[in-house]
Amino acid sequence: MADLDGLLGGIVEGVTTVLLFSPSTSYHERFADLEDVSVVVVGPENAVGAERFVELPLEFESITERIRFGIEGALDHEFVADGEEIACATTVFNDGIDGVIRARAGEMNHSGVYDLFTNSRADSDVIRDAVDVAIELGQKGQKGKPVGALFIVGDAGKVMNKSRPLSYNPFEKSHVHVGDPIVNVMIKEFSRLDGAFVISDAGKIVSAYRYLEPAAEGVDIPKGLGSRHMAGGAITRDTNATAVVLSESDGMVRAFKSGELILELDPEEY
Amino acid sequence: MALAVSTSASTAVAAAPVASALAAVVSTVSPTAGPIAAQGGVARNLVSRNVDVVLLGVILLVGVLVAYLVARAGRRLLVAAGVGSAVESTASERAARRLGTSVVSVLAWVLALFVFLVFAVLALGSAALLDYRQYLRDFIDYLPGLFLAVLVLIVGLVVADKVELLVGERLRGIKIPSVGVLPVLAKYSVIFVAALIALGQLGVATAALVVVLGAYCLALVVLGGLACKDLLAAGAAGIYLLLNEPYAIGDEVRIDGTRGVVQEVDVFVTRVESDGEEFVVPNQRVIRSGIVRIRE
């Protein structure tokens, strides 16, 4: 008679690396004693002091995205080799690790989400902060009404030369950075007016109300997205910037790089 | 010390019988006193001895009580002042925990011990076991210094540990093994200064150590100044550039013969980019050479 271990143990059979997503210290310690399995911790911060660690910039609600990001990060750090069998232990329903998923590194299409955060021109913290602001704006809207917003992050000098002001710049001679707490309030107010926010590599908000003038040819973005997405997507082809767009019509946060849609998030899930 | 002064004043009242007891002791020991006088003296002496023992017991009891209260109040005060959480995870706190106590308790007990010592000396003095005036005055004079020295030493050790932690934390991003020397150096500097202050309180000659400290500080200032000269100049220039913004991100400029688009201005450097080349120009060079803004 087959027992449960024999049937379900197949999931972790032949696995050489375990990815632990935000484990507790005691949980991690039990894994650290294992002899022939290497452990990689994936999480927002290295709370357990693990040797091999991949930073998760967002708490991805979608498990597929989360695991994909973890595997891409582990590949990039060379914690795992291409084609290696991996077990991913992560939270599916509530607190604590309650699910194990088997995957093969490099099997999935390279989505570029990891690259978006770590290999962009702007600092990864700055991109994360811009995405955070967009998500928060998407959740709350402006006085309860849905708003749209467009953040162009990185390569600010070039972006400024490929755009023109729609109104005078409220951020002139100010030194606010996108992670500052006051910024969320300011951006919420300024998002009422049209135009893009331009943010420098180090996170300084250079300008608001910018009308982007990129060359739009050859931009391949999904049909049905409006002019805000088109402008944002197109400028990332012309420059090394990353665009974070909050859609006014469907409320989704999307990120573009090199003219391609890389990341799509629903703010309601966060 | 107000406590000690007031208690010594109150015992000054009690000192009158003590003085007579003292005189009795002297008279019994004195070989010149006659045998009859000695007999009467012994009887009186026995009575006053009993009184003295009671007095001694009372004073010691009060001392223990006051010391206990001081320890409790001190502990509460220290906790309220956030000392407990401030010293968390320092080496001294860990050492204290291993001994089954904590830095806050140690401090509170040191305080209590000193209060008790004051009472003990008073008690011994009143029981005429010590030469009241001489020893007591010496000891009372010495006590605040001793207390401060112990306090400074404990606080110094804790602060040194904290400094080591903080510096280590700041340098953790730099993965060079030799950087590990810096936190330890900072720690021992603090301990050295604390020890110096403590020894000074005790009246030990510290002139040589002060000279060492002076040389160390001088070396730190001179070498630090030399090493940070350019950074200081860049920082001063950068503050002007940030406040007045003679050029902004996106402007085309020529700085020191380098032409390009400004990508970033921070306190120390300006980044100018042209044709895929990024120039990182120190801000003092921007100010020194002047800026050409190019408008078409």
Interface residues (C-beta under 8 A of the other chain):
Chain A: D155 A156 G157 K158 V159 M160 N161 E172 K173 H175 V198 S200 D201 A202 K204 V206 S207
Chain B: L242 E245 A248 I249 G250 E252 V261 V262 Q263 E264 D266 E273
